[in-house]
Amino acid sequence: MLKSQEVRKLAPEMDPLRMGMGWKEEDLTKPQILIESTYGQSHPGSAHLLNLAQKASRGAYEAGGKGALYFATDICDGMAQGHDGINYSLPSRDIIADLVEIHAKATTFDGGVFLASCDKSVPALLMAIGRINIPAVFVTGGVMDAGPNLLTLEQIGQIARYEDGNEATAKYRDYWLFLYLCNGINVADFVKLRYRDIVDGEICFVRQKTERTTKTRKEIRVAVVPQMQAIIDRWGNTPAPNNFIFPILDG
């Protein structure tokens, strides 16, 4: 017997509550499928998930099941960083996992479809799937649409080759290119790089924006490619372990 039908016998009050949402009597005996997504108008990675969730629910219905839409809206690091909001980013992962577990356990389901796109909500839903232990399908929301000002590879090349005869322009062009080549390192992390952070041909650093909100330090390592080394040679301080690589900060 389906798990949902076992619980239905123990809690018959579930039937009229579901019919109060427009369910038909025959829906009550079908396999109950949890359609859980992080839909919300919180960022581009989640704003479109309602459409996918509704399609998943229709798919469950066409396969003989009954889908139920549930939501555990996530937040966006991009909107949270630069202010106190970033302190809520990592905790949101565990809270989302807890909420999905609550949804699944409070109303028993026989299977689930889970939809998320962000770097906190994806592991959150996977954590929840492991806890609730039902047949599950996880689907990402796909790649976000590019913003209107996203640089193309051709435009990046134009920036890298740009010359106007001004030394300051050349310096800051190279700094920007270094950020790009260093896997998009944040400016706050970039300016604090020291020569001791270069180990075996790799730059090693911990992101400031997550260092204070995680229990374990996660070191990022980026290979120093020839273009990066040329920028260091051109604009860097005198090499010494405790010296900043670039002359932006004192000390």
C-alpha positions as CSV (number, residue, x, y, z in Angstrom):
1,M,0.0,0.0,0.0
2,L,1.2,3.5,-0.8
3,K,2.6,5.4,2.2
4,S,0.1,8.2,1.5
5,Q,-2.8,5.8,1.7
6,E,-1.6,4.3,5.0
7,V,-1.5,7.8,6.6
8,R,-4.9,8.6,5.0
9,K,-6.4,5.9,7.1
10,L,-4.8,7.3,10.2
11,A,-5.8,10.9,9.4
12,P,-9.2,10.8,7.5
13,E,-9.5,14.6,8.1
14,M,-7.0,15.1,5.3
15,D,-9.6,14.2,2.6
16,P,-12.0,17.0,3.2
17,L,-9.2,19.5,3.6
18,R,-7.8,18.5,0.2
19,M,-11.2,18.6,-1.4
20,G,-11.5,22.1,0.0
21,M,-8.7,23.0,-2.4
22,G,-10.6,21.7,-5.4
23,W,-9.4,18.1,-5.4
24,K,-11.7,15.4,-6.8
25,E,-12.6,12.3,-4.9
26,E,-10.6,10.2,-7.3
27,D,-7.5,12.3,-6.6
28,L,-7.4,11.2,-3.0
29,T,-6.5,7.6,-4.0
30,K,-3.7,8.5,-6.4
31,P,0.0,8.4,-5.7
32,Q,0.7,11.8,-3.9
33,I,3.6,13.7,-5.5
34,L,5.3,16.6,-3.7
35,I,6.3,19.3,-6.2
36,E,8.7,21.4,-4.2
37,S,10.5,24.4,-5.6
38,T,12.3,27.5,-4.4
39,Y,10.1,29.7,-6.6
40,G,9.8,33.3,-5.5
41,Q,10.6,36.8,-6.9
42,S,13.9,36.7,-5.0
43,H,16.3,36.5,-8.0
44,P,16.4,35.4,-11.7
45,G,17.4,31.9,-10.8
46,S,14.0,31.3,-9.0
47,A,11.6,33.7,-10.5
48,H,10.7,31.3,-13.4
49,L,10.4,28.1,-11.3
50,L,6.6,28.3,-10.9
51,N,6.1,27.5,-14.5
52,L,8.4,24.5,-14.3
53,A,6.6,23.4,-11.1
54,Q,3.2,23.6,-12.7
55,K,4.5,21.5,-15.7
56,A,5.9,18.9,-13.3
57,S,2.5,18.8,-11.5
58,R,0.7,18.3,-14.9
59,G,3.2,15.5,-15.7
60,A,2.4,13.8,-12.4
61,Y,-1.3,14.0,-13.2
62,E,-0.8,12.6,-16.7
63,A,1.1,9.7,-15.2
64,G,-1.7,8.8,-12.9
65,G,-0.6,10.8,-9.8
66,K,-1.6,13.9,-8.0
67,G,0.9,16.7,-7.6
68,A,0.9,19.2,-4.8
69,L,2.8,22.5,-5.2
70,Y,5.0,23.6,-2.2
71,F,7.4,26.4,-2.0
72,A,10.6,27.2,0.0
73,T,11.7,30.5,-1.5
74,D,15.5,31.0,-1.4
75,I,17.6,34.2,-1.3
76,C,20.3,35.5,-3.6
77,D,24.0,36.0,-2.6
78,G,24.2,38.7,-5.2
79,M,21.5,40.7,-3.4
80,A,22.7,39.9,0.1
81,Q,26.4,40.7,-0.3
82,G,27.8,44.1,0.7
83,H,25.6,44.5,3.7
84,D,24.4,42.5,6.8
85,G,22.2,40.3,4.5
86,I,25.2,38.1,3.6
87,N,25.1,36.7,7.2
88,Y,21.8,35.0,6.3
89,S,23.0,33.4,3.1
90,L,24.5,30.1,4.4
91,P,21.9,29.6,7.2
92,S,19.2,29.8,4.6
93,R,20.5,26.5,3.1
94,D,19.7,24.6,6.3
95,I,16.4,26.4,6.9
96,I,15.2,25.6,3.4
97,A,16.2,21.9,4.0
98,D,14.3,21.9,7.2
99,L,11.2,23.5,5.6
100,V,11.2,21.0,2.8
101,E,11.5,18.2,5.4
102,I,8.5,19.7,7.3
103,H,6.5,19.8,4.1
104,A,7.2,16.2,3.2
105,K,6.7,14.8,6.7
106,A,3.6,16.8,7.8
107,T,1.7,15.6,4.7
108,T,2.9,12.2,3.5
109,F,3.9,11.8,-0.1
110,D,4.8,8.9,-2.2
111,G,7.4,10.7,-4.4
112,G,8.7,14.1,-5.2
113,V,9.9,16.5,-7.9
114,F,12.4,19.1,-6.6
115,L,13.3,22.3,-8.5
116,A,16.0,24.8,-7.6
117,S,18.8,26.8,-9.3
118,C,20.8,28.8,-6.7
119,D,24.0,27.6,-4.9
120,K,22.3,27.4,-1.5
121,S,18.9,26.0,-2.6
122,V,20.4,23.2,-4.7
123,P,22.2,21.6,-1.8
124,A,19.3,22.4,0.5
125,L,16.9,20.4,-1.6
126,L,19.4,17.5,-2.0
127,M,19.8,17.5,1.8
128,A,16.1,17.4,2.3
129,I,15.7,14.5,-0.3
130,G,18.2,12.5,1.7
131,R,16.2,13.1,4.9
132,I,12.7,12.3,3.7
133,N,13.7,9.2,1.8
134,I,11.1,9.0,-1.0
135,P,11.5,8.4,-4.7
136,A,12.7,11.8,-6.0
137,V,13.6,13.6,-9.2
138,F,15.8,16.8,-8.9
139,V,15.8,19.3,-11.7
140,T,17.8,22.5,-11.9
141,G,16.1,25.6,-13.3
142,G,18.6,26.0,-16.1
143,V,21.0,28.8,-16.8
144,M,19.8,32.3,-16.0
145,D,19.2,34.7,-18.9
146,A,22.1,37.0,-19.4
147,G,21.6,40.6,-18.3
148,P,21.5,43.3,-21.0
149,N,25.1,44.5,-20.1
150,L,26.8,41.0,-20.0
151,L,30.2,41.2,-21.7
152,T,30.9,38.9,-24.6
153,L,34.2,37.2,-25.1
154,E,34.9,39.6,-28.0
155,Q,34.3,42.6,-25.7
156,I,36.5,41.1,-23.0
157,G,39.2,40.8,-25.6
158,Q,38.7,44.4,-26.6
159,I,39.2,45.5,-23.0
160,A,42.3,43.4,-22.6
161,R,43.8,45.0,-25.7
162,Y,42.7,48.6,-25.0
163,E,45.4,51.3,-25.1
164,D,45.0,55.1,-24.8
165,G,48.6,55.9,-23.8
166,N,47.7,56.6,-20.2
167,E,49.6,54.6,-17.6
168,A,46.7,54.7,-15.1
169,T,44.3,53.3,-17.7
170,A,46.7,50.5,-18.4
171,K,47.1,49.7,-14.7
172,Y,43.4,49.5,-14.0
173,R,42.7,47.6,-17.2
174,D,45.3,45.0,-16.1
175,Y,43.8,44.9,-12.6
176,W,40.4,44.2,-14.1
177,L,41.9,41.5,-16.3
178,F,43.6,40.0,-13.3
179,L,40.2,39.8,-11.5
180,Y,38.7,38.1,-14.5
181,L,41.6,35.6,-14.9
182,C,41.5,34.8,-11.1
183,N,38.0,33.2,-11.5
184,G,36.2,36.5,-10.8
185,I,37.9,37.1,-7.4
186,N,36.1,39.9,-5.4
187,V,37.9,43.2,-5.2
188,A,38.1,42.9,-1.4
189,D,40.0,39.6,-1.7
190,F,42.1,40.9,-4.6
191,V,43.6,43.9,-2.8
192,K,44.6,41.7,0.2
193,L,46.5,39.1,-1.8
194,R,50.1,38.8,-0.5
195,Y,53.0,37.0,-2.2
196,R,52.8,34.3,0.5
197,D,49.4,33.4,-1.0
198,I,51.1,32.2,-4.2
199,V,51.9,28.5,-3.5
200,D,53.3,26.1,-6.1
201,G,52.2,28.4,-9.0
202,E,48.7,28.9,-7.5
203,I,47.0,31.8,-5.8
204,C,45.4,30.5,-2.6
205,F,42.8,32.6,-0.7
206,V,39.6,32.3,1.4
207,R,36.6,34.5,0.3
208,Q,36.0,37.2,2.9
209,K,32.3,37.3,2.3
210,T,31.9,33.6,3.4
211,E,34.8,33.3,5.8
212,R,32.8,34.6,8.8
213,T,29.6,32.6,8.0
214,T,31.1,29.1,7.5
215,K,32.3,26.7,10.1
216,T,35.1,25.4,7.9
217,R,37.5,27.5,5.8
218,K,37.2,26.7,2.2
219,E,40.4,27.7,0.3
220,I,40.1,28.7,-3.3
221,R,43.1,27.9,-5.6
222,V,43.7,29.5,-8.9
223,A,46.6,28.7,-11.3
224,V,48.8,31.8,-12.1
225,V,48.6,31.8,-15.9
226,P,51.3,33.7,-17.9
227,Q,49.0,36.7,-18.4
228,M,48.5,37.0,-14.6
229,Q,52.2,36.7,-14.0
230,A,52.9,39.4,-16.5
231,I,50.5,41.7,-14.7
232,I,52.2,41.0,-11.4
233,D,55.6,41.6,-12.9
234,R,54.4,44.9,-14.4
235,W,52.5,46.4,-11.5
236,G,53.3,44.4,-8.4
237,N,55.2,45.3,-5.3
238,T,58.7,43.9,-4.6
239,P,58.3,40.1,-4.1
240,A,58.5,39.2,-0.4
241,P,56.2,36.8,1.5
242,N,54.5,39.5,3.6
243,N,54.2,42.1,0.9
244,F,50.9,42.7,-0.8
245,I,51.1,41.6,-4.4
246,F,49.7,44.9,-5.7
247,P,50.4,48.4,-4.3
248,I,46.8,49.2,-3.3
249,L,46.8,48.8,0.5
250,D,49.6,49.8,2.9
251,G,51.2,47.4,5.3
